[in-house]
């Protein structure tokens, strides 16, 4: 079935460690996004990518990094520079023709907990 | 900048009750408006949308009307079911045909619990 797969679903990290969250889509979508969800704060955009080998910072990019080497993959690295990384991370994608309309397709999310 | 404000939750209703979740926004120009729903343990999925003033989005018995004069996009359903229990997010996005590339501004979410 076509969709967006995020892994791992749950991840624990010690302070000072970098971790990478995986996001893979087989929908042939052009654009991909990473959002962070915190209780009572809605979703905030971390990074987004419209095409391979190109990406832009969102509203809260500090302490995160991404790459887009393949159309179907958009991994997010949470670095030790991120001061408060415990959160639920959501990956999304959209085909180019829907991009300007804002219709996003989301994965099931990855919950990161820093111990 | 753009912003979205949703009514405070959580909202608890009995089955078959009427639902309203308020959403107001601040934006320049003519944004598109969305309601997304997140069921327990899942990602978000689009529930309905409206792209211009006075448009009504509808899906699965839910409705919302784009009111430019009051900058609102309230979500309503006439008779809720237990299966509607979820978190509902109002979102603001680029105007249809624009070039802001899918960047959405989300409200804080409203938790809805429906009891039998």
Interface residues (C-beta under 8 A of the other chain):
Chain A: X4 X6 X31 X33 X35 X40 X41 X42 X43 X44 X45 X48 X50 X58 X90 X92 X94 X98 X99 X100 X101 X102 X103 X104 X105 X106 X107 X108 X109
Chain B: X4 X32 X34 X36 X41 X42 X43 X44 X45 X46 X49 X51 X89 X91 X93 X94 X95 X96 X97 X98 X99 X100 X101 X102 X103 X104 X106 X107 X108 X109
